[in-house]
Amino acid sequence: MNPPMVENILSQARSLRAVTAHQYGEGRSALEEAANLLKSSRRIVLSGMGASLHACIPLQTYLATRSVASSVIETSELLHFQSNVLDADTVLVLVSRSGESIEAVELLKKIERRCKVVGLINVPGSTVARQATRAILVNSLPDQLVAIQTYTGTVVTLLLLGAAFAGELDSYPKTDLERTIEVLTRCVPEWYRFSGSWPGFFANNVPMYLLGRGPTMASVQAGALLLQEVAKVPAVPMSAPQFRHGPVEVVHDQFRVIIFGTQRATEDLEDTLGDKILAMGGKVRWIGPKPKSHLIDSLCEWPAENFPDLFMPVADVIPLQMAAYHTARWHGITPGEFRFATPITSSERDFFEPNDPRGLSRAASPKT
């Protein structure tokens, strides 16, 4: 029997089928009603914490292609610094896997129904589900540890919300999603079998840079989070062009970077960047269709039948899920086991639950 995290990784196609069946079945009315809220508002704000925040990025890009501006703002920033943007002309899409993250709960208290709220959750009956103007259930299979299949299910559900907003729910997004799930069914087991050959790149405890662009910045951010929380290694997510504006100075012979070449509009630029980093002495791995440069090694074999562009951020994060799992093992760490954090962050001050003897309260922490 596979470890829990491996089961979650390998079952993503099955989980996405459950998400799809729900959104096009019992959950469709909630999706369409939420889309109508977006249409009726002058401002759209997408928000979450951790992986839930990163999952908002593909929807923001999708809306931009429809000439609709939206903002992705961390829920804590809204709570403490930017809540004034949440007015009667705004719809807040608040993403929380559990529906109980402390920042989301406190934000809902603070704004007191001042704006319309679409709550996107995977736990029906949760605080966010109860207090939102309209709640959308992702209906992903639950994760046993960190966000794996709930993350990809959230990305899909947000994109389907965008499709409902654009009146495209029954057109190409539906067929593209079906094709994505079909290709993932074949690829994910193959990627996992191959992923055991990656230790030479991941075994050293050096910072790992992740670079990409566009909607795949969701996978860049989520992949770095996985390396940090699962494998306990430092990871730096960054847009590829931002890396060129100064951070490139960190490249040396132990430098490691994963470049996402999955966005067709800029894959040539990423290919060139990979070549330049290799010439500087750094070590590069590539995610996406085979790069033109024969010098850049791919992290995994990309399918000849490429994933549809809309759902690329669902697919290209999965190799990082596997990398995080294996890196933890290679470092002697139980994958997904938390040392300080909790699956649901229920306090803005403490780590672990308030009554947990391991809790690191402010009073007990060393003075700095």
N, C-alpha and C positions, 0 to 999 in steps of 0.2 A: 504494500500500500504506500502511495506517495505521501510525503509530508504535506501538511495543510496548505502551505503557500504554493507548492507545486500543483496541488489539486486546483487551487484557485486560478493559477496561470493557465493550466491546460483546459479548464472548463469554460473559458471565456466565450468560445463560439456558442456553446450551449446556453450560457447566461444571456448572451446577446439575442438569441432566438426568443428567450422568455421576455426580454425587454421589448423586442419588436412586436411580438404577439400582443403584449399588453397595450403598447402605444397605438397600435392599429385596431385594437379591440376594445376592451373594457375601459382603458384609459384615454381613449381618443377624445371624448367630450371634454375632459379636463385639459388636454393639450390644446384643443381648439378654443376653449374659453380663456385659457391663459394667453393664447395668441391674440385674441380680441382685446385683452387688456393692454398688450403691447401696442396694438394699433391705435388704441384710444389715448395714448400718452404722448407727450412731447419729448420726454427724456426717458432713456432706458439705462438702468444701472445693473450690471451683473456683479455678483459678489459671493464670496465664500472664503474659507480658510484652508490652507494646505492644498491637498489635491483637488478639493472642491473649487478653489479659486482658479487653479490651472485649467480645469475642465471648461471654464467659461471662454477661454481664448478662441477656440474654433468658431463658436457662435458669434463672437464679436466680429471675426473676419467675414463670416458668412453674411451677417447683416450689412457690413461695409460694402460688400459686392452688390448689395441692393440699395446702395446710397443711403443707408440708415446708420447714423452715428450712435454708438453706445460706449459706455465706459465700463472697464473692469477694475473694481476697487476692492481691496481687501476689507473684509467685514469689520475688523478692528479699527481700520482707518475711518470707516464710516461712523463707527460708534463714538470715537473720541475726537475726531477732527473734521469730518466732512458730512455730518448728518444734515446740515442745512440744504444740501442739494436734494434731499428727499422730501419733495413737496407734493401737492395735489396733482401736478402735471407730470409726475414721475411714476414709473413702474419699476420696482426693485425685484430683480430675479435673485432670490436668496437661496444658495445651494448649500445643503448640509446633509451629508450621508445619514447621520443619526437623527437629525432634526433637533439636537440638544446641545450643539456646540455653544459654549458660554457666550461668545461674542454675538452669535446670531440671536440667542435668547435675550441678551441685554439690549441689543439694537431694537428688537421688536418692542420691548418695553419702552425704550426711549422715544421712538417715533410715534407710538400710540396711534397707529392706523392713519398717520399723516399722509402716507402715500399708499398706492396699491402695491401689494406684495404677491409675487408668484413664488411659492415655496417649492423647491425641488428636493425631494427626500427619498430615502429608501426604507424608512420606517413609518408606516401609517400610524396615526394617532400621536405622533411626537409633537413637541411644542411648536416647531415651525409649521408642521402640517395643520395643527389646530388654529393657529393664529394668522396664517396667510389668507389673503383674499381668495386665492385659488391655489390648491396644492396639487403638484404633479408627483405621482409615485413612479420612481424609476423601474421598480420591479426586477432589479438585478438579483441573481443568486447572492446570498450574503458572503462576505469575506470572513475568514476565520482570524485573520491578523490585520495586516495593513490593507489599504485600499488597492485592490487589483481589479477584479471583475466589476466591483461597484464603480470604480473610476471610469473604465471604458463604457459601462452602461450609462453613466452620467453624461459623458461626452455625446453619446448617441442620442440620448433623450433631449439634451439641449439643442442639438442640431435639428432634431425633428420638431422642436418648438419653433425654431427658425423657419423650417419648411412650412409649418402651419401658418406662421405669420405671413410668409410670402405666397401662400396659396399653392404650394408645390408638394404638399404632403403625399399626394397620390401619383406624382410624376417621377422624375428621375431619382430623387432621394430614396424612394422606396426600393427601386430596382438596384441602385448603387449599394444600399445597405444589405440587401439580400446577397449581392455578389461579394461584398466584403466578408460576410459571415462564411460564405462558401469557401473563399480562398483561405481564410483563417483556419477553417476546419482542417485543411491540408497542411498549412504552413506551421502552425504553432507546435504540433508534435515534432516536426522535422527540426525546427529551430531549437527546441529543447534538447533533442538528442545531440545536436551539434554544439550546444552551448557549453558542454563539459570541456571543450578544447580551448577555452578562453583564458585560463589562469595566467599565462605569460603576460597578458596585458593588464589584468585586474589585480593580480596577487600583491603587488607592491602597495604599501600604504601611502601613496602620494596623491595630491589633489587631482581629481578627474574633472576636466572641462567638458561641457556639453554645449554644442553650438548648432543653431538652426535659424529658421526664419518663418514668418507668417504663422499660419495656424499650427504648424509643428512646434512653435515655441511652447505649446501646451505640453508636448512630450519632452522637450528640453527641461522644462521646470519640473514636471512630474518625475522624470527619470533621475534628476539630481536629488529630489526629495527621497526617492526610493533608496538610492545609494547611501544617503545620510541616515535614514531611520532604520533600514534593514541591515546594511553592512557596516554602519558606523564609520564610513570613510568620508572625508571632505570632498564635496562636489560643487562645481561652480557652473551654474546655468547662465548662458549669455547668448544674445543674438550674434550671428556671425559677423555682421558689419560692425557692431559695437566692439567686438574683440579686436578688430583691425585698428580701432581708434585708441591705441595705447596699450591695452592688456596683452597684446602680442609680445610685449617685452618680457613676459614671464617664460617664454619658450626656452628650454634647455634640453640636455640629453635625457633627462628623466621625465620630461613633460609628456602628458598623455591627454588626448582629446578624442571625443566621439563627435563626428560631424553627421548631422542629419541632411542627407541629400534627397529628401523625398518631395520637395516642392519644385515642380517642373520649371516654374518661372525663374528660379535662381540656382538650379542645380549646377550649372556651369561655373558660377561664382564660387560655390562651395567646393567643387572639384579643384579649382585653381587654388583656393585657400589651403586645402589639404596638401597639395603639392608643395606649396610654399613652406608650410609647417614642417613637412618631411625634410625639405632642403635645409631648414634651420636646425635640424637635429631632433625634433620632436617625434613622438610616436602617435600614429593616427589610425582610427578605425572608422568605418563608414557604415551608415544605415541607409538603405534605399537601393534602387536599381544600380547595377554595377557602374562604378564611376569610369569615366573615359581614361583617367590616368591608371596605367597598369601598376603603379607604385603603391597605390592606396589599397589596403586590405579591407574587405568587407567584414563586418561583424557576423553577418549571417547571410545565407543564400536567399536573395530576394526572388519572389516568384516571377516567371516570365509574364504571367497575366497580372499586371500591376494592380494595386488597389485603387479604387475610384478616389479622385482627389478629395471629395467632400469628407470621406471617412478615413483619410490617411492618418490623422492623429489618433485614431482608434488602433491602427495596426502598428505604427512605428514606435509606440511606447513599449510594446511587448518584449522586444529584445532587452530593454533596460530592466524590465521586471525580472527576467531570467538572470541578467548580469548581477543584479542586486542580491538575488538569492544565492547564486554560486559564490560571489565575493564574500558574503557572510560566512559561508562554509569554509572557504579557503583561509579565512582569517580566524577560524575556530569559534565563530559566533553562531548562536542559534538563530536562524533567519526569522525575522519578524518579532523577536522577543524584545520587549521594551525594557530599558534600564531606568529611564526617568519619566518618559511621557506616558500617556494613556491613550487607548483607542478613541475615547471621547474626551475632549478637553473641557472639563467642567469648572475650571477655575482660571482666572486671569493672574493669580498670584502663585499658587502652589503647583507642584508636580506630584503626580499620583493623586488618589482620592484623599479628601480631608482626613478621614479616619484610618488611612493606610499607615502602618508604622514606618514604611519606607519614605513617607511624604517628606519633601524638603521645603518646609515652610520658611517664610522670610525670617521669622524669629530664630529658627534653628540654623539658618545658613551662616557661613563664615562672613564676617564683616569685610567689605572691600573698600 
